[in-house]
Amino acid sequence: MEFFDDFVSLENLLSDQRLHQALQETAQAACARLKMDASLIFLMDRMGNLSPVALCGCEPSTAFIPSKVNLSQAFKAEERTLLRINPDHPACREWIGFMDEMSLCDGYLLPLLLNGKIVGIWLVASRTLRTLEAQEELILLTLTENVGLLMQSLLLYAENQRYHREAKALYEISMEISQLLDLNRVLEVIVEKTCLLLNAEISYLALADEEEKIVQVCVTYGTRGDALRHLRHRYGEGVGGWVALNRTPLLIHNYFRDVRPQPPGIPEILASEGIISAICVPMCTRRGLVGVLYAASRQEAAFNRSQLELLQALGNQAAIAIENARLYDEQKALAEKLRNSILNHERLLSLVLGNQGLQAITDTLSELVRCPIIVEDSQFRLLARSCLGCEHLDWEQTGEIHLPSAYFCSDVEVSDFVKTLRGNHHSVRIQSKQGSRRYPSCIAAPIVGGKALLGYVFALEVGKPLNDQQRATVEEASIVFAIEFLKQEAVRTGLLHHIIAAQEEERKRIARELHDETSQALTALVLGLDTIGLDMETNPEEAARRLQVTKSIAEGMLENIHRLISDLRPSLLDDLGLVPAIAWYGEQRLKPLGINFSLESDGLVQRLPPAMEIALYRITQEALTNVIRHAQASNVVVRLLHQNNRLTLQVEDDGIGFEPQALQSAEVPEKSWGLWGMQERVSTLKGEFMVNSVPGRGTKIVVNVPLELVEK
């Protein structure tokens, strides 16, 4: 390598006019002082070929010598720096022909040395036999030494200038790439500047994958085709792989003389691109290998060690710039992830603050993570579910999954699952024990309030696993669910106090009615019977009249008692079932007030379980009571629909409507206690409760109850 370095540096000096002038003056001085007829100075190129650079006493057209002349061994063997041309000397034979062509008879050869290596030849010749005296040889050797010192001086100056230019170029490149934040643009600028800095024709940059132990070309410059752009090396294979494995720069003067084995396809790429020489360096930071930086030329020995060091310096700067760009991308992605997390959290939390309810939170979460969501309480009872975020998917298609805890875990695994979530407030992935292709796994996150485990949220993975952002959203949602659970628990506590107070009020009302009506009627009945007993003998006609009055009092009292009993529990519900009981209650309560009432029933043939019938009856009773108290409606329709093992109850009016958000408020207004009571009754049936209302457009209450769960 050092052989080429010196000659490449020397070739760079040939453009310096000071060197040409000094060599020409030296050649002329030798002819003048030594009375010689010709003085010719030749310098070698990197391939060892001699070219004339200074001529005296001959025409340039005649200054032609064989392509290669190797005098190094001759000078070393004789340990001389002055060699007289001798026809018997092997190293002089080619010069004999050259001198004959120029009509020269005798001459001397002197090596021009640079850093101890021969870089040129000085021929001093005469047309006659000419033997130099000792003093003349000394003059010639002194001039030769001065030429070497001059070249060394100019070379040092040129190297200093080169270092200055390269340092300036590196600084400018470093400043340019350090200000770029887009990774792709950073890579493009690096390969472009590599070619410009090294005067290379081709360059590429390959990024390293330390886990897979490969380097993958990411960007190229100056290529003729696409083959190099898709190059991929394992560590140790090819130039890039060798540099990546050894973390050592590599300089190749000629690919076809390189003994390292080449992976399949590389010879074809070299041939198509015309690459002969190359240079490659590792790009490293404290974090490890970033990649390799490669430059190539279509000429042999186009690079030297100085350029290798220059490329290494550029590679170090490039590694830092790439790491900075990567860190920027990571920080940007992290900031975007954090921003999305905050937005998602705020969106979910706004549903809690806006009193939208558990189902609204579940629907929104499904839209955010694009998968089905199921929420269960701590006893694995279904609370809410949604697949709004999944196109072309509804719960009819997810019938195989009703409770994720049972679908994904066996009885033994459930206990382990609970222990895992109790000790981990983040999410876990569990695989389906059913071997389902549609839902092979799900993400489960605990809903924790303080130290209590309140429930679970399950995100079913459809098609592909959830990414980190989606998983983080599920974990954020579990916190929001916990807030909603605690808020609803506070509401339930307030509702319980309200129910107890309502029960006490109802007892007072019944006691008051018994005292004010039934007790007075009984007193009147007793007095009437006493009066009748007195009049039976003295005034039979008056006794008969009083008997009729007393009978009316008894009938009224009986009717009042029946009404009180009906308010407590209608006998029609026990005797005939839910539909007749609702029909009777609607007629009794709404028709006298001038409100049109209709009942529609479809598919409900058999009697329902008693617990369901009384719950649905009380829900309907409360809904109709709210219509009477608040709705100002003219028409009310009650619908009972039985379909797909689900019972749907709808109570719809055309009244003034209201804002349904009040249903979920932690500070429930007095007039909303009835709605909360209905929701609590629905929750005992594992059903879904929805209120659709718009001010001025009426109200619709919808209750969906799974029949099979209630029957069990």
LINNORMO-V631070 format. One record per pair of residues at least 24 apart in sequence whose C-alpha atoms are under 7 Angstrom apart, sorted by sequence separation. I is the first residue (numbers start at 1). J is the second residue. D is the distance in whole Angstrom. If there is no record, write none. Layout:
i=[I/I]
j=[J/J]
d=[D/D]
//
This chain:
i=[84/85/103/105/106/238/253/274/276/277/362/408/409/438/631/632/83/84/237/238/252/253/277/359/363/380/407/408/421/438/525/631/685/82/83/215/237/252/358/631/27/82/83/251/252/27/28/82/251/525/27/81/191/192/250/251/279/290/525/24/81/191/250/281/445/577/23/24/188/249/250/281/422/447/660/112/187/249/283/284/446/447/521/660/20/65/248/249/282/283/445/449/660/11/20/114/248/281/285/447/448/659/113/247/284/285/447/578/582/658/659/112/283/521/657/658/659/604/657/658/7/8/114/243/244/595/596/597/598/599/600/601/602/603/604/657/7/243/518/578/595/596/597/598/599/600/601/602/603/656/657/62/240/595/596/597/598/599/600/601/602/603/656/657/228/655/656/657/4/227/655/656/657/654/655/654/655/653/654/72/254/653/253/254/652/653/244/253/427/652/224/253/426/651/652/223/650/651/650/651/240/622/650/649/650/404/648/649/648/649/648/647/648/646/647/619/646/647/646/647/645/646/645/645/615/44/378/43/44/215/378/43/377/378/42/43/377/378/42/376/377/41/42/376/41/208/375/376/40/41/208/375/40/207/208/374/375/39/40/207/374/39/206/207/373/374/38/39/206/373/38/205/206/372/373/36/37/38/205/371/372/36/37/204/205/371/36/37/204/371/203/204/371/203/202/203/202/200/201/202/200/201/200/195/369/34/609/198/26/358/190/344/348/345/349/337/341/345/348/352/186/183/13/183/174/178/182/183/170/177/181/181/491/490/495/487/5/4/5/382/356/355/354/355/357/356/355/355]
j=[108/109/127/129/130/262/277/298/300/301/386/432/433/462/655/656/108/109/262/263/277/278/302/384/388/405/432/433/446/463/550/656/710/108/109/241/263/278/384/657/54/109/110/278/279/55/56/110/279/553/56/110/220/221/279/280/308/319/554/54/111/221/280/311/475/607/54/55/219/280/281/312/453/478/691/144/219/281/315/316/478/479/553/692/53/98/281/282/315/316/478/482/693/45/54/148/282/315/319/481/482/693/148/282/319/320/482/613/617/693/694/148/319/557/693/694/695/641/694/695/45/46/152/281/282/633/634/635/636/637/638/639/640/641/642/695/46/282/557/617/634/635/636/637/638/639/640/641/642/695/696/102/280/635/636/637/638/639/640/641/642/643/696/697/269/696/697/698/46/269/697/698/699/697/698/698/699/698/699/118/300/699/300/301/699/700/292/301/475/700/273/302/475/700/701/273/700/701/701/702/292/674/702/702/703/458/702/703/703/704/704/704/705/704/705/678/705/706/706/707/706/707/707/708/681/119/453/119/120/291/454/120/454/455/120/121/455/456/121/455/456/121/122/456/122/289/456/457/122/123/290/457/123/290/291/457/458/123/124/291/458/124/291/292/458/459/124/125/292/459/125/292/293/459/460/124/125/126/293/459/460/125/126/293/294/460/126/127/294/461/294/295/462/295/295/296/296/295/296/297/296/297/297/295/470/136/711/307/143/484/318/473/477/476/480/469/473/477/480/484/322/322/155/325/317/321/325/326/314/321/325/328/666/666/673/666/304/304/305/686/661/661/661/662/664/664/664/665]
d=[4/7/6/6/6/5/5/5/6/6/6/4/6/6/5/6/6/6/7/6/5/7/6/6/6/7/7/5/6/7/6/6/6/7/5/7/6/5/7/6/7/6/6/6/6/7/6/5/5/7/6/6/6/6/6/7/7/6/7/5/6/6/5/7/6/6/6/7/6/6/6/6/7/5/6/7/7/4/5/6/6/6/6/7/7/6/7/6/7/6/6/6/6/7/7/6/6/7/6/6/6/7/6/6/6/7/5/6/7/6/7/6/5/6/5/6/7/7/5/5/6/6/7/6/6/7/6/6/7/6/6/6/6/6/5/4/5/6/6/7/5/5/5/5/5/5/5/5/5/6/5/7/7/6/6/6/6/6/6/6/6/7/4/6/7/7/6/4/6/6/7/5/5/6/4/4/7/6/7/7/6/6/6/6/6/7/7/4/6/4/6/7/6/6/6/7/7/5/6/7/6/6/5/6/6/7/7/5/6/7/5/6/6/7/5/5/6/7/5/7/6/5/5/6/6/5/6/6/5/7/5/4/6/4/5/6/4/7/5/6/6/6/6/5/4/7/6/6/6/6/6/5/5/6/5/6/6/6/7/4/5/5/5/7/6/7/6/6/5/5/5/6/7/6/6/7/6/6/5/6/5/6/5/6/6/6/5/6/5/6/5/7/6/4/6/6/5/6/6/6/6/5/5/7/5/7/7/7/7/7/7/7/7/6/6/7/6/7/7/6/7/7/7/5/6/5/6/7/7/6/5/7/6/7/7/6/5/6/6/7/6/5/7/7/6/6/4/5]
//
